[in-house]
Each structure stands twice: as structure tokens, then as C-alpha cells.
Amino acid sequence: MIRFSAAVLILRALLALLFLGLVVAQTLIMPGTLAHMATEDPEFAYLQWPLLAFSVIELLCVQVVIVCTWQLLTMVTRDQIFSDRAFRWVDAILGAMALAWVLLAGLFIYIGSIATDPGALVLIMGMLLAGGVLLMLMYVMRALLQQATFLRTDLEAVI
């Protein structure tokens, strides 16, 4: 159990650092980068605010996943993961991931309509594929949690 506790502690520290980094990115890095882009490339300056909104929402989706993962970790350490409450957190993760994926797909379609260089499209396509894999993996993990919860409930009924 000591190793598990250490792993949970390390994971929480990493999640907290990631969350902090995302806040910095949302409030400082993305606005500054996009403002710089607008001054350096005036023909795309009209994209500054839509890209900022897109970036903030995408990062917010990741923050939702972090908070939900934190809550699920708490449930695991308290041996409460096989309960209906866990499904709310998992469903929130799935919702955030789905929203992020749909927004990224929209960006792919838009960039595809204006791009003259395939580099950005290939990069976004790779992100779409990776995001789709993660989304489907999370869906499968939810199904496994559902089966495990059902089996544990049956086992407790027998005992």
C-alpha cells in the first residue's frame, strides 16, 4: 500500500503542476502569443480572439479532466471507486474530452478551408487521432468500471 500511496502522491503533484501550467497558459501565454501573432501577421489578426477563445476552452477541458481525475483518485484511496458517484466524474471526463475533440475537429475543418501549407493540417489531424484514441480509451475504461462495479455489488450481496 505504501507504493500505491506514493504513486497517488506523485500523480497529484504532477496534476497540480499541470493545472497551474494550464492557468498560466490561459492567462498569460496564449493572450500574449496571439497578440504578437496579430501584430506580426496582420492578415490573420482577425483570428486573434477566436483562437484565444478556442485555446482557453480547450485548456479548460483539460482542467476539467484534471479535477475529475483528482476526485477519482480520492475515491480510489477511500475504496469508494466502485460506486455511482464515480460515474459522474468519469462522465464529466468523457464530456470534456468530447467537447475538446469536437472543437478540434471544427478547427481542422476551418484550417483546411484556408490552409495553403499541409503542415498545420497534418499536425491537427494527428491531434484529432490521438484525441479520438484517448476518448475511446476512456469510454472503454468507463465500461470496465461499470462491469467491476456490478461484479463487486454482486460479490457483496453473496457475502
C-alpha positions as CSV (number, residue, x, y, z in Angstrom):
1,M,0.0,0.0,0.0
2,I,3.0,2.3,0.6
3,R,3.9,2.2,-3.1
4,F,0.4,2.9,-4.1
5,S,0.2,5.9,-1.8
6,A,3.5,7.2,-3.2
7,A,2.2,6.9,-6.7
8,V,-1.0,8.7,-5.8
9,L,1.0,11.5,-4.1
10,I,3.3,11.8,-7.2
11,L,0.3,11.8,-9.6
12,R,-1.4,14.5,-7.5
13,A,1.7,16.7,-7.5
14,L,2.0,16.3,-11.3
15,L,-1.7,17.1,-11.8
16,A,-1.3,20.2,-9.6
17,L,1.7,21.4,-11.6
18,L,-0.1,20.7,-14.9
19,F,-3.2,22.6,-13.7
20,L,-1.0,25.5,-12.7
21,G,0.8,25.5,-16.0
22,L,-2.6,25.5,-17.8
23,V,-3.7,28.5,-15.8
24,V,-0.5,30.3,-16.8
25,A,-1.1,29.4,-20.4
26,Q,-4.7,30.6,-20.4
27,T,-4.0,33.9,-18.7
28,L,-0.5,34.9,-19.9
29,I,0.9,32.8,-22.7
30,M,-2.0,32.4,-25.1
31,P,-3.1,36.0,-25.0
32,G,0.4,37.3,-25.4
33,T,1.3,34.9,-28.2
34,L,-1.9,35.6,-30.1
35,A,-1.5,39.4,-29.7
36,H,2.0,39.0,-31.1
37,M,0.7,37.0,-34.0
38,A,-1.9,39.7,-34.8
39,T,0.8,42.4,-34.9
40,E,3.3,40.3,-36.9
41,D,0.8,38.9,-39.4
42,P,-2.0,41.4,-39.8
43,E,-3.8,39.4,-42.5
44,F,-4.6,36.8,-39.7
45,A,-5.2,39.4,-37.0
46,Y,-9.0,38.7,-37.2
47,L,-8.2,35.2,-35.8
48,Q,-6.7,36.5,-32.5
49,W,-10.0,36.5,-30.5
50,P,-11.5,33.3,-31.9
51,L,-8.2,31.5,-31.4
52,L,-7.9,32.8,-27.9
53,A,-11.5,31.6,-27.1
54,F,-10.7,28.2,-28.7
55,S,-7.4,27.9,-26.7
56,V,-9.0,28.8,-23.4
57,I,-11.9,26.4,-23.9
58,E,-9.5,23.6,-24.9
59,L,-7.3,24.2,-21.9
60,L,-10.4,24.4,-19.7
61,C,-11.4,21.0,-20.9
62,V,-8.0,19.6,-19.8
63,Q,-8.5,21.3,-16.4
64,V,-11.9,19.6,-16.0
65,V,-10.2,16.3,-16.7
66,I,-7.6,17.1,-14.1
67,V,-10.1,18.0,-11.4
68,C,-12.2,14.8,-12.2
69,T,-9.1,12.7,-12.1
70,W,-8.2,14.2,-8.7
71,Q,-11.7,13.3,-7.4
72,L,-11.4,9.8,-8.8
73,L,-8.0,9.4,-7.1
74,T,-9.6,10.4,-3.8
75,M,-12.3,7.8,-4.3
76,V,-9.7,5.1,-5.0
77,T,-7.8,5.9,-1.9
78,R,-11.0,5.7,0.2
79,D,-12.1,2.5,-1.6
80,Q,-15.2,4.2,-3.0
81,I,-14.4,3.9,-6.7
82,F,-17.0,1.2,-7.3
83,S,-19.9,3.5,-6.7
84,D,-22.4,5.5,-8.7
85,R,-20.6,8.7,-7.7
86,A,-17.5,7.6,-9.7
87,F,-19.6,7.5,-12.9
88,R,-20.4,11.2,-12.6
89,W,-16.7,12.1,-12.6
90,V,-15.9,9.7,-15.4
91,D,-18.9,11.1,-17.4
92,A,-17.6,14.6,-16.8
93,I,-14.2,13.5,-18.2
94,L,-15.9,12.0,-21.2
95,G,-17.9,15.2,-21.8
96,A,-14.8,17.4,-21.5
97,M,-12.8,15.2,-23.9
98,A,-15.7,15.0,-26.4
99,L,-16.1,18.8,-26.4
100,A,-12.4,19.3,-26.9
101,W,-12.4,16.8,-29.7
102,V,-15.4,18.4,-31.5
103,L,-13.8,21.8,-31.2
104,L,-10.5,20.5,-32.6
105,A,-12.4,18.9,-35.5
106,G,-14.0,22.2,-36.2
107,L,-10.6,23.9,-36.2
108,F,-9.4,21.2,-38.6
109,I,-12.2,21.9,-41.0
110,Y,-11.7,25.6,-40.8
111,I,-7.9,25.4,-41.2
112,G,-8.5,23.0,-44.1
113,S,-10.5,25.6,-45.9
114,I,-7.9,28.4,-45.6
115,A,-4.5,26.5,-45.4
116,T,-2.1,26.7,-48.2
117,D,0.5,24.5,-46.4
118,P,-0.5,21.0,-45.3
119,G,1.8,21.1,-42.2
120,A,-0.8,22.6,-39.8
121,L,-3.5,20.2,-41.2
122,V,-1.2,17.1,-40.6
123,L,-0.5,18.3,-37.1
124,I,-4.2,18.9,-36.2
125,M,-5.1,15.5,-37.8
126,G,-2.5,13.8,-35.6
127,M,-4.0,15.6,-32.6
128,L,-7.5,14.5,-33.7
129,L,-6.4,10.9,-34.0
130,A,-4.7,11.0,-30.6
131,G,-7.7,12.7,-29.0
132,G,-10.0,10.1,-30.6
133,V,-7.9,7.3,-29.2
134,L,-7.9,8.8,-25.7
135,L,-11.7,9.4,-25.9
136,M,-12.4,5.9,-26.9
137,L,-10.0,4.5,-24.3
138,M,-11.8,6.5,-21.6
139,Y,-15.1,5.1,-22.9
140,V,-13.8,1.6,-22.6
141,M,-12.4,2.3,-19.2
142,R,-15.9,3.5,-18.1
143,A,-17.4,0.3,-19.4
144,L,-14.8,-1.7,-17.4
145,L,-15.6,0.4,-14.3
146,Q,-19.3,-0.4,-14.8
147,Q,-18.6,-4.1,-15.0
148,A,-16.3,-4.1,-12.0
149,T,-18.9,-2.1,-10.0
150,F,-21.6,-4.6,-11.0
151,L,-19.4,-7.6,-10.1
152,R,-18.4,-6.0,-6.7
153,T,-22.1,-5.4,-5.9
154,D,-22.9,-9.0,-6.7
155,L,-20.0,-10.2,-4.6
156,E,-21.1,-8.1,-1.7
157,A,-24.6,-9.5,-2.0
158,V,-23.3,-13.0,-1.8
159,I,-21.1,-12.3,1.2
